[in-house]
Structures are given as structure tokens and as C-alpha cells.
């Protein structure tokens, strides 16, 4: 019952705008945060469906002591989850209504002319919010390499299709087929819904579950091994682990974040990923002094500040109002983002910076970059990166097209924004070496039988 009660409390907190899903989950003190997070996300995803079934079955009228959020969680688990494994005193109550709930659920499918549960999302209210995106998986080169990871997956029955040539191939992905991404190295693409959470390569840190757009910041920052890097707002740590992989654990990453709970989770993630070059601090980046001798060699900064999250497909499920943030909230966020970007650009040795958000709002993206560039008067300039990328920045100021945007429609990723700034008079701003054309991994069988190194340790 503890899981269902915690999930209901998080749903109630979301409805009351008491915080984001992650904040509420980590603040719940429920031990298995991943299990709680998944249950709340899935319950929210089917929220309209569950409301319809509960209303049609008259559940809340019959059981007046059953709170709506708890009812929604219990009905999700009964009809769409793994069945009620707990439920305490409410389990026999739901059992009494099980036949009626199942009948109303079946009637809803008939009414909407669908046969699969997932099709209810596409036919009902809010269709399109749960857009099905491919599962992107980054190979963690701190623990394995692309060739060995692909070879291991092939031995498990996955069918490797080589480097993808375009988005149409990714849209058509089904079953156990997978591609190498067309642009980003070490990024594999699987069909939507492919679950790696229990896969041994994921659990051992050889694979990182990370959206393609989220891989752009570290890839475009491209710090060479031995560099000193600041990850200004680091938790939950996927981008930090990506930076460490690019550095080959040679150099130093200074990672800051204000949320102690997320930093604790981040520390676990980095340990599993084999990161040894990172120094974590529970600290506000704005309070970090650019004149501190510890940061005198920092030439690279990744700044991914707090934002509205309006581009995150999962955030639309977690917080239905996230896609329509109030103007007051956007301006407050943009003010913080401008301060953070200006502060980052004041580090004396800085040569290259990536500013990114998981927002689609102009106020947090192009407007922030434009305002700060005007303040620094030519000290830094925007770099035109990744020319093949199909979606560019909004034309709100000169050279805004140098920035990148991402969206489910044009890039099959979450909504995202990336700007790369480089000190004027520095390097040429050419494409990072990490994005140079690479040969596909050699996964063809060898003529001579050799014992191949498996990416998992035994």
C-alpha cells in the first residue's frame, strides 16, 4: 500500500502545483524512487482514460472514502499495470468493483474503435502528448566500446541495421531491430518502448539511457581529454557522465547542483558509469567565484539551467500545465538563466560554452542568448554547429540560426535548445572532432575464431 499511497500523494502535489514530479518523488522519502516515478508517469499518461472508466463505473460514488488520486493509481494498476500487488484495505474494495471496471474499460475500447491499450492514448483526449519517440541508448565508452556493445546485443537476438540514413527509418523501427544514429557517435536507436532498465549492460553502466537531444550539449562542447570542465547545473548526471566519457576520465569536471537529493542519485549514476574525474558540490553555481584558483584552468562550461521543461514529452505527462507556463514564470526563469549565462562567461580562462535547455519557449532560449551577447559586446560569439541538423534557432536576432532546436516532429526527440558560444579570436569554431564521419563498427564475423571480449565483467 505504501507505493500506491506515495503515488497518490505525488499526483495530488502535481495537481496543486507544489513542485515538479521529480521534486515530489525525491521528497516523498519512498525508498524505490524509480518504481514510484514510473507508476506516477504511467498513471498520468492514462489519466483521461482512467477518469473516464472511474466515472462510468461509478467507483467514487460507491466508495465515498476512496480519494480520487488513490482511485486513479489503483485502477491503473488493476487494468493497465501488473495487477494489485498490495493495496491494503482497498484491495478487497477494488476487487468488488473489478468486473464493472473491466467492463467499462472494454466498452471504452469499443467506443473508440481500438484494440490495444496504447491506442486509447492516440484516439482520446490529449492525443499526441504521449508521442512515441525512439529509445536512444548511449554506449558508455568508459566501460566498453561501440563494437562490443553491438556484438553483445546481436548475440541476444537484436538485429543491427547499421547507420541510420534518415528519420523515416527510425519511425519504422519495430521488434528487436536497431540502428546507429546518423549524426551522433556511440548513440544507438531502438523502437519506442524498448525497456533496458533490467538489461545487464544498463545495470552495469555500459549503456546510458539518454535522449538524442540531451546528448547534444556534451557532444558539441567537445572538451579534449585532460581539460578542466564545469557542469554548472549537473544533476541528474547523464550529461556529466557523457562529458567524462569524452574526457576519457582524463582531466577534471566540477559539477554543481543545489538539489541534494538529486546529487545523491547522480553520485550513484556516476559510480555505475565508471566516472572518476568528477568533483561534485552541493552548491549554487552563481555563488562559485570565477577568481577561485581551483577554476583557473576551466576552458569549457556546460550550462543546462533550470527551465520550464516545456519540451519534455515526459514532463507533459507529469505536469499537464508545463507546456503552457505563465508569462510571469517564464520571465522569472529567463532572469535566472541570463544571470547564470553571464556568470559562466565571466570565467577568465573560458574558451567554449554550451547553453542548453529542455524548453521550447523563445523567452528561455533565443531571448536569453541575445540579451547576454549584447551585454558582453563581442567577447564571445555564436558558433554555427552541426549544419545537417534540420531545426535551427528562431530568427529573432542575427545569427540565431547558429543555434539548434529539437522537437518530436522534426528530430524525433524531446524538445530542446542548444547554443554554442566561443571566445572571440579563439579557435575557428569548426565542428567537434567527435562528430567527424566515423566508420560503422566492425561487427562482421571473423574468419578465425577468437574469443571476443564481452562488455560485461564476470
For each residue, the residues with C-beta under 8 A, 3 or more apart:
1: 4 5 86 87 88 89 90
2: 5 6 30 86
3: 6 7 30 32 35 36 39 86
4: 1 7 8 39 70 73 74 77 86 87 90
5: 1 2 8 9 70
6: 2 3 9 10 28 30 36
7: 3 4 10 11 36 39 40 43 73
8: 4 5 11 12 67 69 70 72 73
9: 5 6 12 13 24 28 69
10: 6 7 13 14 21 24 25 28 36 40
11: 7 8 14 15 40 43 44 69 72 73
12: 8 9 15 16 69
13: 9 10 16 18 19 24
14: 10 11 17 18 19 21 24 40 44 318 319
15: 11 12 69
16: 12 13
17: 14 321
18: 13 14 24
19: 13 14 23 24 27
20: 23 24 309 315 318 319
21: 10 14 24 25 37 40 41 315 318 319
22: 25 26 37 262 318
23: 19 20 26 27 259
24: 9 10 13 14 18 19 20 21 27 28
25: 10 21 22 28 30 33 36 37 40
26: 22 23 33 259 261 262 265
27: 19 23 24 261
28: 6 9 10 24 25 33 36
29:
30: 2 3 6 25 33 36
31:
32: 3 35 36
33: 25 26 28 30 36 37 265
34: 37 38 197
35: 3 32 38 39
36: 3 6 7 10 25 28 30 32 33 39 40
37: 21 22 25 33 34 40 41
38: 34 35 41 42
39: 3 4 7 35 36 42 43 73 76 77 81
40: 7 10 11 14 21 25 36 37 43 44 318
41: 21 37 38 44 45 314 317 318
42: 38 39 45 46 76 80 81
43: 7 11 39 40 46 47 50 72 73 76
44: 11 14 40 41 47 317 318 320
45: 41 42 121 130 317
46: 42 43 49 50 76 80 117 120 121
47: 43 44 50 51 72 126 320
48: 51 52 124 125 126
49: 46 52 53 108 120 121 124
50: 43 46 47 53 54 72 75 76 79
51: 47 48 54 55 72
52: 48 49 55 56 104 108 124
53: 49 50 56 57 75 79 101 104 105 108
54: 50 51 57 59 60 68 71 72 75 101
55: 51 52 58 60
56: 52 53 104 107 108
57: 53 54 97 100 101 103 104
58: 55 61 62 100
59: 54 62 63 66 71 75 97 101
60: 54 55 63 64 66 68 71
61: 58 64
62: 58 59 97
63: 59 60 66 71 93 97
64: 60 61
65:
66: 59 60 63 70 71 90 93
67: 8 70 71
68: 54 60 71 72
69: 8 9 11 12 15 72 73
70: 4 5 8 66 67 73 74 90
71: 54 59 60 63 66 67 68 74 75
72: 8 11 43 47 50 51 54 68 69 75 76
73: 4 7 8 11 39 43 69 70 76 77
74: 4 70 71 77 78 84 87 90 94
75: 50 53 54 59 71 72 78 79 94 101
76: 39 42 43 46 50 72 73 79 80 81
77: 4 39 73 74 80 81 82 83 84 85
78: 74 75 81 83 84 94 98 101
79: 50 53 75 76 101 102 105
80: 42 46 76 77 117
81: 39 42 76 77 78
82: 77 85
83: 77 78
84: 74 77 78 87 91 94 95
85: 77 82
86: 1 2 3 4 91
87: 1 4 74 84 90 91 94
88: 1 91
89: 1 92 93
90: 1 4 66 70 74 87 93 94
91: 84 86 87 88 94 95
92: 89 95 96
93: 63 66 89 90 96 97
94: 74 75 78 84 87 90 91 97 98 101
95: 84 91 92 98
96: 92 93
97: 57 59 62 63 93 94 100 101
98: 78 94 95 101 102
99: 102 103
100: 57 58 97 103 104
101: 53 54 57 59 75 78 79 94 97 98 104 105
102: 79 98 99 105 106
103: 57 99 100 106 107
104: 52 53 56 57 100 101 107 108
105: 53 79 101 102 108 109
106: 102 103 109 110
107: 56 103 104 110 111
108: 49 52 53 56 104 105 111 112 120
109: 105 106 112 114 115 119 120
110: 106 107 113
111: 107 108
112: 108 109 119 120 123 124
113: 110 123
114: 109 119 120 122 123
115: 109 119
116: 119 120
117: 46 80 120
118: 121 122
119: 109 112 114 115 116 122 123
120: 46 49 108 109 112 114 116 117 123 124
121: 45 46 49 118 124 126 127 130
122: 114 118 119 127 128
123: 112 113 114 119 120 127
124: 48 49 52 112 120 121 127
125: 48
126: 47 48 121 129 130 320
127: 121 122 123 124
128: 122 131
129: 126 313 316 317 320
130: 45 121 126 313 316 317
131: 128 313 408
132: 192 193
133: 192 211 313 408 412 413 414
134: 170 173 189 190 191 192 412
135: 189 190 191 192 193 194 196 209
136: 181 187 188 189 190 209 210 211 212 215 413
137: 187 188 189 190 196 207 208 209 210
138: 186 187 188 207 208 209 210 215 242
139: 144 145 146 149 186 187 188 206 207 208
140: 143 144 205 206 207 208 241 245 273 274
141: 144 145 146 186 245 248
142: 205 241 244 245 248 249 273 274 275
143: 140 204 205 206 273 274 455
144: 139 140 141 148 149 201 206 455
145: 139 141 148 149 455
146: 139 141 149 150 180 185 186 441
147: 150 151 441 442 443
148: 144 145 151 152 452 453 454 455
149: 139 144 145 146 152 153 188 201 206 207 455
150: 146 147 153 154 160 180 188 441 443
151: 147 148 154 155 443 452
152: 148 149 155 156 201 454 455 456
153: 149 150 156 158 160 178 188 201
154: 150 151 157 158 159 160 443
155: 151 152
156: 152 153
157: 154 176
158: 153 154 176 177 178
159: 154 175 176 177 178
160: 150 153 154 177 178 179 180 443
161: 164 169 177 178 179
162: 179 180 440
163: 179 180 181 182 440
164: 161 169 170 179 180 181 182 189
165: 169 182
166: 169 170 182
167: 170 171 411 412
168: 171 172
169: 161 164 165 166 172 173 179
170: 134 164 166 167 173 179 189 412
171: 167 168 412
172: 168 169
173: 134 169 170 177 178 179 189 190 191 192
174: 177 191
175: 159 191
176: 157 158 159
177: 158 159 160 161 173 174 191
178: 153 158 159 160 161 173 188 189 190 191
179: 160 161 162 163 164 169 170 173 182 188 189
180: 146 150 160 162 163 164 187 188 189 440 441
181: 136 163 164 184 185 187 188 189 212
182: 163 164 165 166 179
183: 386 388 389 435
184: 181 187 212 215 216 219 435
185: 146 181 219 434 435 438
186: 138 139 141 146 245
187: 136 137 138 139 180 181 184 212 215
188: 136 137 138 139 149 150 153 178 179 180 181
189: 134 135 136 137 164 170 173 178 179 180 181 212
190: 134 135 136 137 173 178 194
191: 134 135 173 174 175 177 178 194
192: 132 133 134 135 173
193: 132 135
194: 135 190 191
195: 198 199
196: 135 137 199 201 202 207 209
197: 34 202 209
198: 195 202 203
199: 195 196 202 203 207
200: 203 204 456
201: 144 149 152 153 196 204 206 207 455 456
202: 196 197 198 199 205 206 207 208 209
203: 198 199 200 272
204: 143 200 201 272 456 457
205: 140 142 143 202 208 272 273 274
206: 139 140 143 144 149 201 202 455 456
207: 137 138 139 140 149 196 199 201 202
208: 137 138 139 140 202 205 238 241 242 273
209: 135 136 137 138 196 197 202
210: 136 137 138 214 215 238 242
211: 133 136 214 215 413 414 416
212: 136 181 184 187 189 215 216 406 411 412 413
213: 216 311 358 406 411 413 414 415 416 418
214: 210 211 217 238 239 358 414 416
215: 136 138 184 187 210 211 212 218 219 242
216: 184 212 213 219 220 356 386 404 406 416 418
217: 214 220 221 239 302 304 354 356 418
218: 215 221 239 242 243 246 302 354
219: 184 185 215 216 222 242 246 432 434 435
220: 216 217 354 385 386 418 420 432 435
221: 217 218 229 243 246 300 301 302 352 353 354 420 432
222: 219 246 352 432 433 434 435
223: 227 229 243 246 247 251 299 300 352
224: 227 247
225: 246 247 248 250 251
226: 247 250 251
227: 223 224 247 251 252 299 300
228: 251 252 254 295 297 298 299 300
229: 221 223 243 247 251 252 253 254 298 299 300 301 302
230: 253 254 255 256 285 288 295 298 300 301 302 344 347
231: 234 239 240 243 253 254 255 256 278 301 302 304
232: 256 285 301 302 303 304 305 340 344
233: 256 257 285 303 304 305 306 340
234: 231 237 239 240 255 256 257 263 266 280
235: 257 259 262 263 265 266
236: 262 265 266 269
237: 234 240 241 255 265 266 267 269 270
238: 208 210 214 241 242 269
239: 214 217 218 231 234 242 243 302 304
240: 231 234 237 243 244 253 255 266 270 275 278
241: 140 142 208 237 238 244 245 269 270 273 275
242: 138 208 210 215 218 219 238 239 245 246
243: 218 221 223 229 231 239 240 246 247 253 302
244: 142 240 241 247 249 253 270 273 275 276 277 278
245: 140 141 142 186 241 242 248 273
246: 218 219 221 222 223 225 242 243 434
247: 223 224 225 226 227 229 243 244 250 251 253 277
248: 141 142 225 245
249: 142 244 274 275 276 277
250: 225 226 247 277
251: 223 225 226 227 228 229 247 277
252: 227 228 229 277 278 279 297
253: 229 230 231 240 243 244 247 275 277 278 279
254: 228 229 230 231 278 279 281 294 295 298
255: 230 231 234 237 240 266 278 279 280 281
256: 230 231 232 233 234 281 283 284 285 288
257: 233 234 235 262 263 266 280 282 283
258: 282 283 284
259: 23 26 235 262 263
260: 263 264 282
261: 26 27 264 265
262: 22 26 235 236 257 259 265 266
263: 234 235 257 259 260 266 267 280 282
264: 260 261 267 268
265: 26 33 235 236 237 261 262 268 269
266: 234 235 236 237 240 255 257 262 263 269 270 280
267: 237 263 264 270 271 280
268: 264 265 271 272
269: 236 237 238 241 265 266 272 273
270: 237 240 241 244 266 267 273 275 278 280
271: 267 268 274 275
272: 203 204 205 268 269
273: 140 142 143 205 208 241 244 245 269 270
274: 140 142 143 205 249 271
275: 142 240 241 244 249 253 270 271 278
276: 244 249
277: 244 247 249 250 251 252 253
278: 231 240 244 252 253 254 255 270 275
279: 252 253 254 255
280: 234 255 257 263 266 267 270
281: 254 255 256
282: 257 258 260 263
283: 256 257 258 287 288
284: 256 258 287 288
285: 230 232 233 256 288 303 340 343 344
286: 339 340 343
287: 283 284
288: 230 256 283 284 285 292 295 343
289: 292 295
290: 295 343 346 347 348
291: 348
292: 288 289 295 296
293: 296
294: 254
295: 228 230 254 288 289 290 292 298 347 349
296: 292 293 348 349
297: 228 252 349
298: 228 229 230 254 295 301 347 349 350
299: 223 227 228 229 349 350 351 352
300: 221 223 227 228 229 230 350 351 352 353
301: 221 229 230 231 232 298 344 347 350 352 353 354
302: 217 218 221 229 230 231 232 239 243 353 354 356
303: 232 233 285 340 341 344 353 354 355 356
304: 217 231 232 233 239 355 356 357 358
305: 232 233 336 337 340 341 357
306: 233 333 336 337
307: 310 333 337 357 358 359 364
308: 322 325 329 330 333 359 361 364
309: 20 312 315 319 322 358 359
310: 307 315 322 323 325 358 359 360 361 415
311: 213 315 357 358 359 360 406 407 414 415 416 417
312: 309 315 316 322 358 414 415
313: 129 130 131 133 316 317 408 414 415
314: 41 317 318 414
315: 20 21 309 310 311 312 318 319 322 323 358
316: 129 130 312 313 319 320 322 323
317: 41 44 45 129 130 313 314 320
318: 14 20 21 22 40 41 44 314 315 322
319: 14 20 21 309 315 316 322
320: 44 47 126 129 316 317 323
321: 17 324 325
322: 308 309 310 312 315 316 318 319 325
323: 310 315 316 320
324: 321
325: 308 310 321 322 329 330 333 361
326: 329 330
327: 330 331
328: 331 332
329: 308 325 326 332 333
330: 308 325 326 327 333 334 361 363 364
331: 327 328 334 335 363
332: 328 329 335 336
333: 306 307 308 325 329 330 336 337 363 364
334: 330 331 337 338 363 364 367 368
335: 331 332 338 339
336: 305 306 332 333 339 340
337: 305 306 307 333 334 340 341 357 364 368
338: 334 335 341 342 368 371 372
339: 286 335 336 342 343
340: 232 233 285 286 303 305 336 337 343 344
341: 303 305 337 338 344 345 353 355 368 369 372
342: 338 339 345 346 372 375 376
343: 285 286 288 290 339 340 346
344: 230 232 285 301 303 340 341 347 350 353 355
345: 341 342 350 353 372 376 379 380 421
346: 290 342 343
347: 230 290 295 298 301 344 350
348: 290 291 296
349: 295 296 297 298 299
350: 298 299 300 301 344 345 347 353 423
351: 299 300 422 423 426 427
352: 221 222 223 299 300 301 383 420 421 422 423 426 427
353: 221 300 301 302 303 341 344 345 350 380 420 421 422
354: 217 218 220 221 301 302 303 418 419 420 421
355: 303 304 341 344 368 369 418 419 421
356: 216 217 302 303 304 416 417 418 419
357: 304 305 307 311 337 364 365 416 417
358: 213 214 304 307 309 310 311 312 315 414 415 416
359: 307 308 309 310 311 364 365 415 417
360: 310 311 365 405 407 415 417
361: 308 310 325 330 364 365
362: 365 366 367 394 396
363: 330 331 333 334 367 368
364: 307 308 330 333 334 337 357 359 361 367 368 417
365: 357 359 360 361 362 368 369 393 394 403 405 417 419
366: 362 369 370 393 394 396 397 400 403 417
367: 334 362 363 364 370 371 396
368: 334 337 338 341 355 363 364 365 371 372
369: 341 355 365 366 372 373 382 393 400 403 419 421
370: 366 367 373 374 396 397 400
371: 338 367 368 374 375
372: 338 341 342 345 368 369 375 376
373: 369 370 376 380 381 382 397 421
374: 370 371 377
375: 342 371 372
376: 342 345 372 373 379 380
377: 374
378: 381 424
379: 345 376 423 424
380: 345 353 373 376 421 422 423 424
381: 373 378 399 421 422 424 429
382: 369 373 399 400 402 403 419 420 421
383: 352 402 420 421 422 429
384: 387 399 401 402 429
385: 220 389 402 404 418 420 429 431 432
386: 183 216 220 389 404 431 435
387: 384
388: 183
389: 183 385 386 392 404 411
390: 410 411
391: 404 405 406 407 410 411
392: 389 400 401 402 403 404 405
393: 365 366 369 396 400 401 402 403 404 405 417 419
394: 362 365 366 400 405
395: 400 401
396: 362 366 367 370 393 400
397: 366 370 373 400
398:
399: 381 382 384 402
400: 366 369 370 382 392 393 394 395 396 397 403
401: 384 392 393 395
402: 382 383 384 385 392 393 399 419 420
403: 365 366 369 382 392 393 400 417 418 419
404: 216 385 386 389 391 392 393 416 417 418 419
405: 360 365 391 392 393 394 410 415 416 417
406: 212 213 216 311 391 410 411 413 414 415 416 417 418
407: 311 360 391 410 411 413 415 416
408: 131 133 313 411 412 413 414 415
409:
410: 390 391 405 406 407
411: 167 212 213 389 390 391 406 407 408
412: 133 134 167 170 171 212 408
413: 133 136 211 212 213 406 407 408 416
414: 133 211 213 214 311 312 313 314 358 406 408
415: 213 310 311 312 313 358 359 360 405 406 407 408
416: 211 213 214 216 311 356 357 358 404 405 406 407 413
417: 311 356 357 359 360 364 365 366 393 403 404 405 406
418: 213 216 217 220 354 355 356 385 403 404 406
419: 354 355 356 365 369 382 393 402 403 404
420: 220 221 352 353 354 382 383 385 402 429
421: 345 352 353 354 355 369 373 380 381 382 383
422: 351 352 353 380 381 383 426 427 429
423: 350 351 352 379 380 426
424: 378 379 380 381
425:
426: 351 352 422 423
427: 351 352 422 430
428:
429: 381 383 384 385 420 422
430: 427
431: 385 386 435 436
432: 219 220 221 222 385 435
433: 222 436
434: 185 219 222 246
435: 183 184 185 219 220 222 386 431 432
436: 431 433
437:
438: 185
439: 442
440: 162 163 180
441: 146 147 150 180
442: 147 439
443: 147 150 151 154 160
444:
445:
446: 449 450
447:
448:
449: 446
450: 446
451:
452: 148 151
453: 148
454: 148 152 458
455: 143 144 145 148 149 152 201 206
456: 152 200 201 204 206
457: 204
458: 454
